[in-house]
Amino acid sequence: MKLTLSPIAGLPGASETTASVAGDVLTVDGIAYDLSSVPEGGEATPEGDDHPFVGTIIRTDGEISAAIRWTYGDDADPHQPRDPAHWVLTVTDGEVLAPVVRAESHLLAAPEEQPA
């Protein structure tokens, strides 16, 4: 599955989006979206606002392509990459590992945890 993430800074204390792929099923924040009904060469447009999708979902050469909103958490750097290619992932099965850049202050160990 080819995913394009549309990154959004979450409100303070908000959880970061989580997602996984299993075949044609995309699970986002615990809700499974079965995309198996999107036909080869076809497309689907989600209705309403109660879903994570941005735009049309398509299937080309057997692969689903979809864009989803991705809320990143408090530990993320407020200046995320602007290059759209940075946010395009191919996930065949398993967890979606978003390329969110983490704030440097969150990457440093506390002084008592640093090796001597």
C-alpha positions in Angstrom: 0.0 0.0 0.0 1.4 3.4 -1.0 0.5 6.0 1.6 1.1 9.7 1.5 1.0 11.3 4.9 -0.4 14.7 5.4 1.3 15.9 8.6 -0.6 18.1 11.1 0.7 19.3 14.4 -1.5 18.0 17.2 -2.8 20.0 20.1 -0.6 19.9 23.2 -1.1 16.5 24.8 -2.8 15.0 21.7 -1.8 11.5 20.7 0.1 10.9 17.6 -1.6 9.0 14.8 -1.0 5.3 14.6 -1.6 3.1 11.6 -0.9 -0.4 10.2 -1.5 -2.3 7.0 -2.7 -5.9 6.6 -3.3 -6.6 2.9 -6.0 -4.1 1.7 -6.9 -3.1 5.2 -5.6 0.1 6.6 -6.1 0.6 10.3 -5.8 4.2 11.6 -6.0 5.0 15.3 -7.7 1.7 15.9 -10.3 1.9 13.2 -10.0 -0.6 10.3 -10.7 0.6 6.8 -11.2 -2.3 4.3 -10.1 -1.0 0.9 -10.5 -4.3 -0.9 -13.5 -3.0 -2.8 -11.5 -0.5 -4.7 -11.2 -2.1 -8.2 -8.1 -2.3 -10.3 -7.8 1.0 -12.2 -10.6 2.3 -10.1 -11.0 4.9 -7.3 -13.0 5.6 -4.3 -13.8 8.9 -2.6 -14.6 8.7 1.1 -17.7 10.5 2.2 -18.2 12.6 5.2 -15.5 13.9 7.6 -15.2 10.9 10.0 -12.2 9.3 8.3 -8.5 10.0 8.0 -8.4 10.1 4.1 -7.4 13.1 2.1 -8.7 12.9 -1.5 -9.3 9.9 -3.6 -8.1 6.3 -3.0 -6.9 4.5 -6.1 -5.7 1.1 -7.1 -3.0 0.8 -9.8 -1.2 -2.5 -10.7 -2.8 -4.1 -7.6 -1.5 -1.4 -5.2 -3.8 0.8 -3.2 -2.6 4.5 -3.0 -4.1 6.8 -0.4 -3.3 10.0 1.4 -4.1 10.2 5.1 -4.0 12.9 7.8 -1.2 12.2 10.2 -1.2 14.1 13.5 2.2 14.2 15.1 2.8 14.5 18.9 4.5 16.9 21.3 7.9 15.3 20.8 8.0 16.3 17.1 10.0 19.1 15.8 7.7 22.0 14.9 9.5 22.4 11.6 8.7 19.3 9.6 10.0 18.6 6.1 8.0 20.4 3.4 9.1 18.1 0.5 6.0 15.9 -0.3 8.3 13.0 -1.2 9.4 12.8 2.4 5.9 11.8 3.4 5.3 9.0 0.8 5.7 5.5 2.2 5.1 2.0 0.8 3.9 -0.4 3.5 3.2 -4.1 2.6 2.3 -5.4 6.0 2.7 -4.1 9.5 3.0 -0.8 11.3 3.2 2.5 9.4 6.5 4.2 10.6 5.9 7.8 9.9 9.1 9.8 9.1 8.2 12.5 11.6 11.3 14.5 12.7 11.6 14.5 16.5 12.6 17.6 18.4 16.3 17.4 19.4 15.4 18.1 23.1 13.4 14.9 23.2 16.3 12.9 21.7 18.8 13.8 24.3 19.0 11.6 27.4 18.6 13.2 30.8 22.0 14.0 32.4 21.7 11.2 34.9 21.0 8.7 32.0 24.0 9.7 29.9 27.0 7.4 30.1 30.0 8.7 32.0 
